[in-house]
Amino acid sequence: MGVAGAKAEPLPRLVIDDSARDTTSKIWYALPSGFMAVPLERLSPSTGSEPEQQLEKVETLVLDAAPAEVREHYLGALRDVRAMAEYMQREEIIDCCMGMHLADDGSSAASVFTVTLQQIDWSPPKVTVLRAVASRESAANIGLLTLPGDNPASVADTLVREFSVPGQRPQDLYQCTVYVPDPSGLQLAILTLSTTAVSVRPHYRQMMEGVAYTVSFVDPMPEIERAARGGFSRVKDDIASDFG
């Protein structure tokens, strides 16, 4: 209840994606606003499946609407999207999100967030996170985190100079990766964010560290829903503090 004459503070919003209630989920995490999930399984469906038929219908509609002079370009772009989705699935990437945010100068900043869940040979989680960052080509800017429950994690970032994409001018790419082992020691979650907004890379690193603090290998929904009935008091504040 607000105090008469006082300006009411807006309540922080916690939006729960439908995927959080998927009983087959193997990992849960929170993302700040501005990210949209990419349905990898629908962009790279199995042959003869209903999703493949639906994708072919969408591709046909796009190509029919495209002017004749750029139709081949559109077709190539659609093929690239499907090829990228297939590549991600081969690399054990289970989640992919596209982010779009406004930079301080008013321009738009795009980013890609991916999650890979690898089965690993057992080792103590603290050893796992150290091995993960030590195996990187560039073992620089390494940080160690202590997550809720005294679980360890590690974070590292790098700047890729003059990253080149066919059809676009070369540009720098910032990449930040967080390694979070399952407390059982048998799985390793690898969360990676890539963005061309290299001028604000400290912000993105802070964001990724915040994401790490929300990672769970067990369903957190019962606790979240209990908190929701009580006004999101603890869970809301915890997640808000994770992202600063």
DAFENUR-V778942 format. One line per field, one symbol per residue. phi: phi as a letter, one per 20 degrees, with the letter a starting at -180 (. if undefined). psi: psi as a letter, one per 30 degrees, with the letter a starting at -180 (. if undefined). burial: 1 if it has 9 or more other ideal C-beta (glycine too) atoms within 8 Angstrom, else 0. Layout:
phi = ???
psi = ???
burial = ???
This chain:
phi = .fegneffefffecedfgffdffefdbcadcffodcfdfgfeecfffnffgfffffffffffffefggfdffffffffffffffffffffemfecbcddbceefenfecdbcdccdcdecffbggffgffffffeffdeclecdddegnmeebccbcbdeflfdcgncfgbfcecccddcefgfndcceddcccbeeffdfgfffffffffgfdfbdcfefgfffffffdnmgefgfffffgem
psi = klkkfkkkkkkkkjkjleffgjfgkfkklkkllgkkkkiefffillkfleeeeeeeeeeeeeeefkkefgeeeeeeeeeeeeeeeeeeeeggjfkkkkkjlklfgflkkklkklkkjkklkklkeeeeeeeeefflejilhkkkljlkggklllkllljjkhkkkkflkkllkkkkkkkjkkffgfkkkjkkkklfiffheeeeeeeeeeeeffkkgljfeeeeeeeefgggdeeeeeeeeeg.
burial = 0000000000000100000100001011100000101101011110000011011000100110010000100110010011001101100011111111101000001111111110010010100111111001000001011010001111111111001000000001111111111100101111111011110110011111111111111000100100110001001100100100
